[in-house]
Amino acid sequence: MSELPLSGIRVLDISWIIAGPTSTRYLAAMGAEVIKVEPYGGNSTRQIGPFYKGQKSPDTSLFFWQYNRGKTSIILDLHQQEDRDYLCALVASSDVFLNSTPSKELEEIGVSIDMLLERNPTLIVARMSPFGDHGPWADFKGSDLVHLALGG
């Protein structure tokens, strides 16, 4: 069997609904090692149904499974210095960092793009947000349903 095109590439995925997890799901399908960073209690999308065999739990969300298959999940509380240090260690050995958290959320807890690039100058940093990081809608949340409604 031939090697997949992205074998040997490590991606850190700090994202939620929908574009971020979809993008990294495709990268995983092409062979990248994708590490999904979740907060304590798990990513909020673990609470979205339907649920396997109708039993609601963070580990049975078919929605979460769909968007995160092929990934490894880790739990980090980025408000804690020890967990931020662990994230920085992961960054040092990663190729891609995908972030779709709300605007400036990571910077407010001490994780800046400049800091990540100091740890790994060749890191590819990808930022996804529903309405961009600047402008009148920058702080609005979005989802596929919101964008479908806006599109008419």
DSSP file with accessible surface (Angstrom, degrees, kcal/mol):
  #  RESIDUE AA STRUCTURE BP1 BP2  ACC     N-H-->O    O-->H-N    N-H-->O    O-->H-N    TCO  KAPPA ALPHA  PHI   PSI    X-CA   Y-CA   Z-CA
    1    1 A M              0   0  224      0, 0.0     2,-0.1     0, 0.0     0, 0.0   0.000 360.0 360.0 360.0 135.1    0.0    0.0    0.0
    2    2 A S        -     0   0  102      1,-0.1     2,-0.1     0, 0.0     0, 0.0  -0.410 360.0 -99.0 -79.7 155.0    1.4    3.4   -0.9
    3    3 A E        -     0   0  157     -2,-0.1    -1,-0.1     1,-0.1    28,-0.0  -0.443  39.9-109.9 -71.3 142.9    1.9    6.1    1.7
    4    4 A L    >   -     0   0   77     -2,-0.1     3,-1.8     1,-0.1    -1,-0.1  -0.395  30.8-109.9 -72.1 153.3   -0.8    8.8    1.9
    5    5 A P  T 3  S+     0   0  103      0, 0.0    26,-0.2     0, 0.0    -1,-0.1   0.768 114.5  41.6 -60.5 -28.9    0.2   12.3    0.6
    6    6 A L  T >  S+     0   0   45     24,-3.0     3,-2.0    21,-0.1    27,-0.3   0.252  78.5 138.8-105.7  16.0    0.3   14.0    4.1
    7    7 A S  T <  S+     0   0   44     -3,-1.8    25,-0.2    23,-0.3     3,-0.1  -0.327  70.8  27.7 -58.1 136.0    1.9   11.2    6.0
    8    8 A G  T 3  S+     0   0   75     23,-0.5     2,-0.4     1,-0.3    -1,-0.3   0.369  92.9 118.3  91.3  -4.4    4.5   12.6    8.4
    9    9 A I    <   -     0   0   56     -3,-2.0    24,-3.1    22,-0.2     2,-0.5  -0.818  50.2-154.7 -96.4 132.1    2.6   15.9    8.8
   10   10 A R  E     -a   33   0A  58     -2,-0.4    85,-2.7    22,-0.2    86,-1.8  -0.933   9.8-170.3-109.7 130.5    1.4   16.9   12.3
   11   11 A V  E     -ab  34  96A   1     22,-3.1    24,-3.1    -2,-0.5     2,-0.5  -0.970  13.2-151.6-120.7 129.0   -1.6   19.3   12.6
   12   12 A L  E     -ab  35  97A   0     84,-2.8    86,-3.2    -2,-0.4     2,-0.6  -0.899  16.5-160.6 -97.7 127.3   -2.8   20.8   15.8
   13   13 A D  E     +ab  36  98A   0     22,-3.0    24,-2.6    -2,-0.5     2,-0.6  -0.920  22.7 166.6-116.6 106.6   -6.5   21.5   15.6
   14   14 A I  E     + b   0  99A  12     84,-3.1    86,-2.6    -2,-0.6    87,-0.4  -0.835  42.9 116.5-115.0  86.2   -8.1   24.0   18.0
   15   15 A S        -     0   0    5     -2,-0.6     2,-0.2    22,-0.3    86,-0.1  -0.955  40.7-168.5-147.7 164.8  -11.4   24.5   16.3
   16   16 A W        +     0   0   53      1,-0.3     4,-0.5    -2,-0.3    -2,-0.0  -0.566  54.1  29.1-136.2-155.1  -15.1   24.1   16.7
   17   17 A I  S    S-     0   0   39     -2,-0.2    -1,-0.3     1,-0.2     2,-0.3   0.017 102.5 -48.2 -44.7 141.7  -18.1   24.3   14.3
   18   18 A I  S  > S+     0   0   26      1,-0.2     4,-2.2    -3,-0.1     5,-0.2  -0.704 114.7  49.3-115.0 -35.5  -17.7   23.5   11.3
   19   19 A A  H  > S+     0   0   53     -2,-0.3     4,-2.5     1,-0.2     5,-0.2   0.898 111.7  50.1 -62.1 -42.1  -15.1   24.8    8.9
   20   20 A G  H  > S+     0   0    1     -4,-0.5     4,-2.4     2,-0.2     5,-0.3   0.971 113.7  42.4 -62.1 -56.1  -12.1   24.0   11.2
   21   21 A P  H  > S+     0   0    4      0, 0.0     4,-1.9     0, 0.0    -1,-0.2   0.872 114.7  52.4 -60.8 -33.9  -13.1   20.4   12.0
   22   22 A T  H  X S+     0   0   26     -4,-2.2     4,-1.9     2,-0.2    -2,-0.2   0.944 109.6  49.0 -66.0 -45.1  -14.0   19.7    8.4
   23   23 A S  H  X S+     0   0   40     -4,-2.5     4,-1.8    -5,-0.2    -1,-0.2   0.933 114.2  44.0 -59.9 -47.0  -10.7   21.0    7.1
   24   24 A T  H  X S+     0   0    0     -4,-2.4     4,-2.4     1,-0.2    -1,-0.2   0.800 106.9  60.7 -74.2 -24.7   -8.6   18.9    9.6
   25   25 A R  H  X S+     0   0   20     -4,-1.9     4,-2.3    -5,-0.3    -1,-0.2   0.924 106.8  47.2 -62.8 -42.0  -10.8   15.9    8.9
   26   26 A Y  H  X S+     0   0  129     -4,-1.9     4,-1.3     2,-0.2    -2,-0.2   0.894 109.9  52.5 -66.5 -38.2   -9.7   16.0    5.3
   27   27 A L  H  <>S+     0   0   44     -4,-1.8     5,-2.4     1,-0.2     3,-0.3   0.920 109.9  49.1 -63.4 -40.6   -6.1   16.4    6.3
   28   28 A A  H ><5S+     0   0   15     -4,-2.4     3,-2.0     1,-0.2    -2,-0.2   0.909 107.2  54.9 -63.5 -40.4   -6.4   13.3    8.5
   29   29 A A  H 3<5S+     0   0   71     -4,-2.3    -1,-0.2     1,-0.3    -2,-0.2   0.794 105.2  54.3 -64.2 -25.2   -8.0   11.4    5.7
   30   30 A M  T 3<5S-     0   0   81     -4,-1.3   -24,-3.0    -3,-0.3   -23,-0.3   0.283 132.1 -90.3 -92.8   9.9   -4.9   12.3    3.5
   31   31 A G  T < 5S+     0   0   20     -3,-2.0   -23,-0.5     1,-0.3    -3,-0.2   0.361  78.4 140.0 107.1  -6.2   -2.6   10.9    6.1
   32   32 A A      < -     0   0    7     -5,-2.4     2,-0.8   -25,-0.2    -1,-0.3  -0.403  56.3-121.1 -69.8 147.3   -1.8   13.8    8.5
   33   33 A E  E     -a   10   0A  84    -24,-3.1   -22,-3.1   -27,-0.3     2,-0.5  -0.825  35.3-165.4 -83.7 113.6   -1.6   13.2   12.2
   34   34 A V  E     -ac  11  71A   2     -2,-0.8    38,-2.8    36,-0.5     2,-0.6  -0.927   9.9-165.4-109.4 124.9   -4.2   15.5   13.5
   35   35 A I  E     -ac  12  72A  10    -24,-3.1   -22,-3.0    -2,-0.5     2,-0.6  -0.943   9.6-153.0-110.2 112.9   -4.3   16.3   17.2
   36   36 A K  E     -ac  13  73A   0     36,-3.5    38,-2.6    -2,-0.6     2,-0.6  -0.782   7.8-148.2 -87.5 121.5   -7.6   17.9   18.3
   37   37 A V  E     - c   0  74A   8    -24,-2.6   -22,-0.3    -2,-0.6    38,-0.2  -0.817  22.2-178.3 -93.2 118.8   -7.1   20.1   21.4
   38   38 A E  E     - c   0  75A   2     36,-3.2    38,-2.8    -2,-0.6     3,-0.1  -0.883  24.2-119.3-117.4 151.2  -10.2   20.1   23.6
   39   39 A P    >   -     0   0   68      0, 0.0     3,-2.5     0, 0.0    38,-0.2  -0.344  52.7 -71.9 -77.6 167.4  -11.0   21.9   26.8
   40   40 A Y  T 3  S+     0   0  148      1,-0.3    36,-0.0    36,-0.2    35,-0.0  -0.330 128.3  32.8 -57.0 138.6  -11.9   20.0   30.0
   41   41 A G  T 3  S-     0   0   67     -3,-0.1    -1,-0.3     2,-0.0    34,-0.0   0.288 123.7 -95.8  91.1 -10.2  -15.3   18.6   29.6
   42   42 A G    <   -     0   0   14     -3,-2.5    33,-0.0     3,-0.0    -5,-0.0   0.036  59.0 -41.5  87.7 163.3  -14.6   18.1   25.9
   43   43 A N    >   -     0   0   11      1,-0.1     3,-2.2    15,-0.1     4,-0.2  -0.330  56.7-119.5 -60.3 142.6  -15.4   20.2   22.8
   44   44 A S  G >  S+     0   0   77      1,-0.3     3,-1.9     2,-0.2    -1,-0.1   0.770 109.1  71.1 -60.9 -23.0  -18.9   21.7   22.9
   45   45 A T  G >  S+     0   0    3      1,-0.3     3,-1.5     2,-0.2    19,-0.4   0.670  78.9  77.1 -71.3 -10.3  -19.8   19.8   19.7
   46   46 A R  G <  S+     0   0   29     -3,-2.2    -1,-0.3     1,-0.3    14,-0.2   0.657  89.2  59.1 -68.1 -13.8  -19.8   16.6   21.8
   47   47 A Q  G <  S+     0   0   87     -3,-1.9     2,-0.5    -4,-0.2    -1,-0.3   0.426  83.7  99.5 -94.2   0.4  -23.2   17.7   23.1
   48   48 A I    <   -     0   0   59     -3,-1.5    15,-0.7    -4,-0.1    16,-0.5  -0.770  68.4-111.3 -93.0 127.9  -24.8   17.8   19.6
   49   49 A G  S    S+     0   0   31     -2,-0.5     2,-0.2    12,-0.1    12,-0.1  -0.232  79.1  89.6 -84.2 177.0  -26.9   14.8   18.6
   50   50 A P        -     0   0   92      0, 0.0    12,-2.5     0, 0.0    13,-0.7   0.508  65.0-155.2 -74.5 166.1  -27.9   12.5   17.3
   51   51 A F  B >   -E   61   0B  37     10,-0.2     3,-2.5    -2,-0.2    10,-0.2  -0.878  25.6 -92.8-117.6 144.8  -26.2   10.1   19.7
   52   52 A Y  G >  S-     0   0  113      8,-2.7     3,-2.0    -2,-0.4     7,-0.0  -0.324 110.7  -6.7 -56.2 126.5  -25.1    6.5   19.2
   53   53 A K  G 3  S-     0   0  155      1,-0.3    -1,-0.3    -2,-0.0     3,-0.1   0.719 121.1 -76.4  54.6  24.3  -27.9    4.1   20.2
   54   54 A G  G <  S+     0   0   68     -3,-2.5     2,-0.8     1,-0.2    -1,-0.3   0.579  98.0 133.2  70.3   9.7  -29.8    7.2   21.5
   55   55 A Q    <   -     0   0  134     -3,-2.0     2,-0.4     5,-0.1    -3,-0.2  -0.817  50.6-142.3-101.0 106.7  -27.5    7.4   24.6
   56   56 A K        +     0   0  137     -2,-0.8    -9,-0.1    -5,-0.1    -7,-0.0  -0.507  44.0 126.8 -74.0 121.5  -26.4   11.0   25.2
   57   57 A S  S >  S-     0   0   41     -2,-0.4     3,-1.9   -11,-0.2     4,-0.4  -0.951  71.0-101.0-161.0 162.3  -22.8   11.3   26.4
   58   58 A P  T 3  S+     0   0   53      0, 0.0     3,-0.3     0, 0.0   -10,-0.1   0.736 122.0  51.4 -60.4 -20.0  -19.7   13.2   25.3
   59   59 A D  T 3  S+     0   0  108      1,-0.2    -3,-0.1    -7,-0.0   -13,-0.0   0.395 105.5  54.1 -98.1   3.5  -18.4   10.0   23.7
   60   60 A T    <   +     0   0   20     -3,-1.9    -8,-2.7   -14,-0.2     2,-0.6   0.308  67.0 127.1-121.2  10.0  -21.5    9.1   21.7
   61   61 A S  B  >  -E   51   0B   0     -4,-0.4     4,-2.4    -3,-0.3   -10,-0.2  -0.554  40.5-164.6 -71.8 114.6  -22.2   12.2   19.6
   62   62 A L  H  > S+     0   0   63    -12,-2.5     4,-2.5    -2,-0.6    -1,-0.2   0.832  90.8  59.1 -67.8 -30.1  -22.4   11.2   16.0
   63   63 A F  H  > S+     0   0   43    -13,-0.7     4,-1.8   -15,-0.7    -1,-0.2   0.957 108.7  43.4 -59.6 -50.9  -22.0   14.8   15.0
   64   64 A F  H  > S+     0   0   11    -16,-0.5     4,-1.3   -19,-0.4    -2,-0.2   0.923 113.2  52.1 -61.8 -44.8  -18.6   15.0   16.8
   65   65 A W  H  X S+     0   0  107     -4,-2.4     4,-0.9     1,-0.2     3,-0.4   0.912 107.3  53.2 -56.9 -45.5  -17.6   11.6   15.4
   66   66 A Q  H  < S+     0   0   79     -4,-2.5     3,-0.4     1,-0.2    -1,-0.2   0.922 115.8  37.5 -57.8 -45.9  -18.4   12.8   11.8
   67   67 A Y  H  < S+     0   0   46     -4,-1.8    -1,-0.2     1,-0.2    -2,-0.2   0.585 124.0  39.7 -86.4  -9.0  -16.3   15.9   12.0
   68   68 A N  H >< S+     0   0   10     -4,-1.3     3,-1.4    -3,-0.4    -1,-0.2   0.247  74.9 135.1-127.8  16.3  -13.4   14.5   14.1
   69   69 A R  T 3< S+     0   0  133     -4,-0.9   -41,-0.1    -3,-0.4   -40,-0.1  -0.340  71.7  26.9 -67.3 145.7  -12.8   11.0   12.7
   70   70 A G  T 3  S+     0   0   68      1,-0.3   -36,-0.5   -42,-0.1     2,-0.3   0.489 101.5 110.1  83.7   3.3   -9.2   10.1   12.2
   71   71 A K  E <   -c   34   0A  28     -3,-1.4     2,-0.4   -38,-0.1    -1,-0.3  -0.743  63.6-132.4-110.1 159.0   -8.0   12.5   14.8
   72   72 A T  E     -c   35   0A  79    -38,-2.8   -36,-3.5    -2,-0.3     2,-0.4  -0.909  24.7-147.1-103.2 134.9   -6.5   12.1   18.3
   73   73 A S  E     -c   36   0A  47     -2,-0.4     2,-0.3   -38,-0.2   -36,-0.2  -0.851  15.5-177.2-104.7 141.8   -8.0   14.2   21.0
   74   74 A I  E     -c   37   0A  36    -38,-2.6   -36,-3.2    -2,-0.4     2,-0.5  -0.968  21.6-132.4-129.7 151.2   -6.2   15.7   24.0
   75   75 A I  E     +c   38   0A  72     -2,-0.3     2,-0.4   -38,-0.2   -35,-0.1  -0.906  31.7 167.3-104.9 123.1   -7.7   17.7   26.8
   76   76 A L        -     0   0   11    -38,-2.8     2,-0.9    -2,-0.5   -36,-0.2  -1.000  31.5-148.6-135.7 137.5   -5.9   20.9   27.8
   77   77 A D    >   -     0   0   42     -2,-0.4     3,-2.4   -38,-0.2     6,-0.4  -0.867  14.9-168.1 -99.5  97.3   -6.9   23.8   30.0
   78   78 A L  T 3  S+     0   0   19     -2,-0.9    -1,-0.1     1,-0.3     6,-0.0   0.513  80.5  72.0 -72.1  -0.5   -5.1   26.6   28.3
   79   79 A H  T 3  S+     0   0  131      4,-0.0     2,-0.4     5,-0.0    -1,-0.3   0.578  87.7  78.5 -81.7 -11.3   -5.8   28.9   31.3
   80   80 A Q  S <> S-     0   0  108     -3,-2.4     4,-2.1     1,-0.1     3,-0.3  -0.861  79.8-139.7-101.6 132.5   -3.3   26.8   33.2
   81   81 A Q  H  > S+     0   0  100     -2,-0.4     4,-2.8     1,-0.2     5,-0.2   0.878 101.5  56.8 -57.9 -41.9    0.4   27.5   32.6
   82   82 A E  H  > S+     0   0  156      1,-0.2     4,-1.8     2,-0.2    -1,-0.2   0.912 109.7  45.1 -59.0 -41.3    1.4   23.8   32.6
   83   83 A D  H  > S+     0   0   21     -6,-0.4     4,-2.4    -3,-0.3    -1,-0.2   0.863 111.1  52.8 -73.2 -33.9   -1.1   23.0   29.8
   84   84 A R  H  X S+     0   0   43     -4,-2.1     4,-2.5    -7,-0.3    -2,-0.2   0.912 108.5  51.6 -64.2 -39.5    0.0   26.1   27.8
   85   85 A D  H  X S+     0   0   75     -4,-2.8     4,-2.0     2,-0.2    -2,-0.2   0.899 108.8  50.5 -62.4 -40.0    3.6   24.8   28.1
   86   86 A Y  H  X S+     0   0  121     -4,-1.8     4,-2.2     2,-0.2    -2,-0.2   0.918 109.0  51.4 -63.9 -42.6    2.4   21.4   26.8
   87   87 A L  H  X S+     0   0    0     -4,-2.4     4,-2.6     1,-0.2    -2,-0.2   0.930 108.7  51.5 -59.3 -43.1    0.7   23.1   23.9
   88   88 A C  H  X S+     0   0    3     -4,-2.5     4,-2.0     1,-0.2    -1,-0.2   0.879 107.5  52.6 -63.1 -36.7    4.0   24.9   23.1
   89   89 A A  H  X S+     0   0   55     -4,-2.0     4,-0.8     2,-0.2    -1,-0.2   0.904 110.3  48.1 -65.0 -39.5    5.9   21.6   23.2
   90   90 A L  H >< S+     0   0   14     -4,-2.2     3,-0.9     1,-0.2    -2,-0.2   0.907 108.4  54.8 -65.0 -40.6    3.4   20.2   20.7
   91   91 A V  H >< S+     0   0    0     -4,-2.6     3,-1.8     1,-0.3    -2,-0.2   0.900 100.0  60.8 -59.3 -39.6    3.7   23.3   18.5
   92   92 A A  H 3< S+     0   0   55     -4,-2.0    -1,-0.3     1,-0.3    -2,-0.2   0.793 112.4  37.7 -61.3 -26.0    7.5   22.8   18.4
   93   93 A S  T << S+     0   0   64     -3,-0.9    -1,-0.3    -4,-0.8     2,-0.2   0.176 103.3  93.6-111.1  18.3    7.0   19.4   16.7
   94   94 A S    <   -     0   0    1     -3,-1.8   -83,-0.2     1,-0.1     3,-0.1  -0.700  54.7-158.5-110.3 162.9    4.0   20.3   14.5
   95   95 A D  S    S+     0   0   58    -85,-2.7    29,-2.5     1,-0.3     2,-0.4   0.705  79.0  30.7-105.0 -31.4    3.7   21.5   11.0
   96   96 A V  E     -bd  11 124A  23    -86,-1.8   -84,-2.8    27,-0.2     2,-0.5  -0.989  55.4-165.6-135.9 140.8    0.3   23.2   11.0
   97   97 A F  E     -bd  12 125A   0     27,-2.9    29,-3.0    -2,-0.4     2,-0.5  -0.980  11.5-169.0-125.8 113.3   -1.7   25.0   13.7
   98   98 A L  E     -bd  13 126A   9    -86,-3.2   -84,-3.1    -2,-0.5     2,-0.4  -0.929   6.8-178.4-108.1 126.2   -5.4   25.5   12.9
   99   99 A N  E     +bd  14 127A  11     27,-2.6    29,-2.4    -2,-0.5   -84,-0.2  -0.982  22.4 157.7-127.6 123.3   -7.3   27.9   15.1
  100  100 A S        +     0   0    9    -86,-2.6   -84,-0.3    -2,-0.4   -85,-0.2  -0.021  35.3 132.1-129.5  30.1  -11.0   28.7   14.9
  101  101 A T  S    S-     0   0   11    -87,-0.4     3,-0.2     1,-0.2    27,-0.1  -0.332  73.0 -71.1 -71.2 163.5  -11.6   29.9   18.4
  102  102 A P  S >  S-     0   0   52      0, 0.0     3,-2.3     0, 0.0     4,-0.4  -0.192  75.6 -69.4 -54.4 150.0  -13.4   33.2   19.0
  103  103 A S  T 3  S-     0   0   21     35,-0.4    -3,-0.0     1,-0.3    30,-0.0  -0.077 114.9  -5.9 -47.5 129.4  -11.4   36.2   18.1
  104  104 A K  T 3> S+     0   0  105     -3,-0.2     4,-2.3     1,-0.1    -1,-0.3   0.480  92.5 126.7  65.0   6.3   -8.5   36.9   20.4
  105  105 A E  H <> S+     0   0   85     -3,-2.3     4,-0.8     1,-0.2     6,-0.1   0.940  76.3  42.6 -59.3 -46.6   -9.4   34.1   22.8
  106  106 A L  H >4>S+     0   0   10     -4,-0.4     5,-2.8     1,-0.2     3,-0.8   0.914 112.5  53.2 -68.6 -39.9   -6.0   32.5   22.7
  107  107 A E  H >45S+     0   0  110      1,-0.2     3,-1.5     3,-0.2    -1,-0.2   0.888 102.9  59.0 -61.2 -37.6   -4.2   35.8   22.9
  108  108 A E  H 3<5S+     0   0  151     -4,-2.3    -1,-0.2     1,-0.3    -2,-0.2   0.758 108.4  44.9 -65.4 -23.6   -6.1   36.7   26.0
  109  109 A I  T <<5S-     0   0   28     -3,-0.8    -1,-0.3    -4,-0.8    -2,-0.2   0.309 129.3 -92.8-103.5   9.6   -4.8   33.6   27.8
  110  110 A G  T < 5S+     0   0   42     -3,-1.5     2,-0.7    -4,-0.3    -3,-0.2   0.654  88.5 120.2  96.3  16.9   -1.2   34.1   26.6
  111  111 A V      < +     0   0    4     -5,-2.8     2,-0.3    -6,-0.1    -1,-0.2  -0.873  37.8 171.9-114.8  96.6   -1.0   32.1   23.5
  112  112 A S     >  -     0   0   39     -2,-0.7     4,-2.2    -5,-0.1     5,-0.2  -0.697  44.9-120.1-103.2 159.4   -0.1   34.4   20.6
  113  113 A I  H  > S+     0   0   56     -2,-0.3     4,-2.7     1,-0.2     5,-0.2   0.914 116.1  55.1 -60.8 -41.6    0.8   33.6   17.0
  114  114 A D  H  > S+     0   0  119      1,-0.2     4,-1.7     2,-0.2    -1,-0.2   0.909 107.1  49.9 -59.1 -41.8    4.2   35.3   17.6
  115  115 A M  H  > S+     0   0   43      2,-0.2     4,-1.5     1,-0.2    -1,-0.2   0.919 111.1  48.9 -63.4 -42.5    4.8   33.0   20.6
  116  116 A L  H  X S+     0   0    1     -4,-2.2     4,-1.6     1,-0.2    -2,-0.2   0.918 110.9  49.9 -63.2 -42.4    3.9   29.9   18.5
  117  117 A L  H  < S+     0   0   57     -4,-2.7    -1,-0.2     1,-0.2    -2,-0.2   0.787 104.4  58.6 -70.1 -26.2    6.2   31.0   15.7
  118  118 A E  H  < S+     0   0  159     -4,-1.7    -1,-0.2    -5,-0.2    -2,-0.2   0.898 109.6  45.1 -64.0 -39.3    9.1   31.6   18.2
  119  119 A R  H  < S+     0   0  126     -4,-1.5    -2,-0.2     1,-0.3    -1,-0.2   0.799 135.3  12.6 -72.0 -32.1    8.7   27.9   19.1
  120  120 A N    ><  -     0   0   15     -4,-1.6     3,-2.1    -5,-0.1    -1,-0.3  -0.696  63.4-172.8-149.6  90.6    8.5   26.8   15.5
  121  121 A P  T 3  S+     0   0  107      0, 0.0    -4,-0.1     0, 0.0    -3,-0.1   0.711  88.5  53.0 -62.1 -20.1    9.4   29.4   12.8
  122  122 A T  T 3  S+     0   0  111      2,-0.1    -5,-0.1    -5,-0.0     2,-0.1   0.409  80.0 128.8 -96.1   5.2    8.3   27.0   10.0
  123  123 A L    <   -     0   0   11     -3,-2.1     2,-0.6    -6,-0.1   -27,-0.2  -0.335  56.5-137.0 -62.4 133.0    4.8   26.5   11.5
  124  124 A I  E     -d   96   0A 107    -29,-2.5   -27,-2.9    -2,-0.1     2,-0.6  -0.855  20.4-159.7 -89.7 120.1    1.9   27.1    9.1
  125  125 A V  E     -d   97   0A  47     -2,-0.6     2,-0.5   -29,-0.2   -27,-0.2  -0.910   8.3-172.5-107.0 121.4   -0.7   29.0   11.1
  126  126 A A  E     -d   98   0A  33    -29,-3.0   -27,-2.6    -2,-0.6     2,-0.5  -0.954   2.3-166.9-115.1 131.6   -4.2   28.9    9.7
  127  127 A R  E     -d   99   0A  76     -2,-0.5     2,-0.4   -29,-0.2   -27,-0.2  -0.972   5.8-178.5-121.0 128.0   -7.0   31.0   11.2
  128  128 A M        +     0   0   55    -29,-2.4  -108,-0.1    -2,-0.5     3,-0.1  -0.992   7.9 164.0-127.0 132.1  -10.7   30.5   10.5
  129  129 A S        -     0   0   39     -2,-0.4     3,-0.5     1,-0.1     4,-0.1  -0.990  43.0-119.6-144.2 152.2  -13.5   32.7   11.8
  130  130 A P  S    S+     0   0   49      0, 0.0    11,-0.1     0, 0.0    -1,-0.1   0.860 109.5  10.0 -60.9 -37.6  -17.1   33.0   10.8
  131  131 A F  S    S-     0   0   42      1,-0.4     6,-0.2     9,-0.3     3,-0.2   0.080 113.9 -95.8-132.2  23.3  -16.9   36.8   10.0
  132  132 A G        -     0   0   30     -3,-0.5    -1,-0.4     1,-0.2   -29,-0.2  -0.089  38.0 -88.3  82.5 171.0  -13.2   37.6   10.1
  133  133 A D  S    S+     0   0   45     -4,-0.1     2,-0.3    -3,-0.1    -1,-0.2   0.455 106.1  49.0 -98.0  -3.1  -11.2   39.0   12.9
  134  134 A H  S    S+     0   0  156     -3,-0.2     3,-0.2     4,-0.1   -31,-0.0  -0.964  83.2  49.1-134.8 153.2  -11.8   42.7   12.1
  135  135 A G  S >  S-     0   0   53     -2,-0.3     3,-1.5     1,-0.2     4,-0.3  -0.418  97.4 -53.7 108.0 176.0  -14.9   44.7   11.3
  136  136 A P  T 3  S+     0   0  123      0, 0.0     3,-0.2     0, 0.0    -1,-0.2   0.737 133.8  41.7 -66.8 -22.2  -18.4   45.1   12.8
  137  137 A W  T >  S+     0   0  115     -6,-0.2     3,-2.0    -3,-0.2    -6,-0.1   0.313  78.9 112.3-105.5   9.6  -19.3   41.4   12.8
  138  138 A A  T <  S+     0   0   14     -3,-1.5   -35,-0.4     1,-0.3    -7,-0.3   0.821  80.6  44.3 -56.2 -34.4  -15.9   40.1   14.1
  139  139 A D  T 3  S+     0   0  134     -4,-0.3    -1,-0.3    -3,-0.2     2,-0.2   0.434  88.9 111.7 -92.9   1.2  -17.2   39.0   17.4
  140  140 A F    <   -     0   0  109     -3,-2.0    -9,-0.3    -9,-0.1     2,-0.2  -0.482  64.4-131.0 -73.3 145.7  -20.3   37.3   16.1
  141  141 A K        -     0   0  150     -2,-0.2     2,-0.3   -11,-0.1    -2,-0.1  -0.620  28.9-174.5 -90.2 156.0  -20.5   33.5   16.3
  142  142 A G        +     0   0    6     -2,-0.2     2,-0.3  -125,-0.1   -11,-0.1  -0.943  14.9 177.4-146.1 165.3  -21.5   31.6   13.2
  143  143 A S     >  -     0   0   31     -2,-0.3     4,-2.5   -13,-0.1     5,-0.2  -0.922  53.0 -85.2-153.5 178.3  -22.3   28.1   12.0
  144  144 A D  H  > S+     0   0   84     -2,-0.3     4,-2.5     1,-0.2     5,-0.2   0.915 128.5  51.9 -60.4 -37.6  -23.4   26.5    8.8
  145  145 A L  H  > S+     0   0  124      2,-0.2     4,-2.4     1,-0.2    -1,-0.2   0.925 108.8  49.9 -65.9 -41.7  -27.1   27.3    9.6
  146  146 A V  H  > S+     0   0   54      1,-0.2     4,-2.4     2,-0.2    -1,-0.2   0.943 113.3  46.1 -61.5 -45.4  -26.2   31.0   10.2
  147  147 A H  H  X S+     0   0   76     -4,-2.5     4,-1.7     1,-0.2    -2,-0.2   0.873 110.4  52.9 -70.1 -33.3  -24.4   31.3    6.9
  148  148 A L  H  < S+     0   0  121     -4,-2.5     4,-0.4    -5,-0.2    -1,-0.2   0.925 110.8  47.9 -63.7 -42.3  -27.1   29.5    5.1
  149  149 A A  H >< S+     0   0   76     -4,-2.4     3,-1.3     1,-0.2    -2,-0.2   0.917 111.2  49.9 -64.6 -42.2  -29.7   32.0    6.5
  150  150 A L  H 3< S+     0   0   94     -4,-2.4    -1,-0.2     1,-0.3    -2,-0.2   0.813 106.3  57.1 -65.2 -29.6  -27.5   34.9    5.6
  151  151 A G  T 3<        0   0   70     -4,-1.7    -1,-0.3    -5,-0.2    -2,-0.2   0.515 360.0 360.0 -80.9  -4.6  -27.1   33.6    2.1
  152  152 A G    <         0   0  103     -3,-1.3    -3,-0.2    -4,-0.4    -2,-0.1   0.664 360.0 360.0  87.6 360.0  -30.8   33.6    1.6
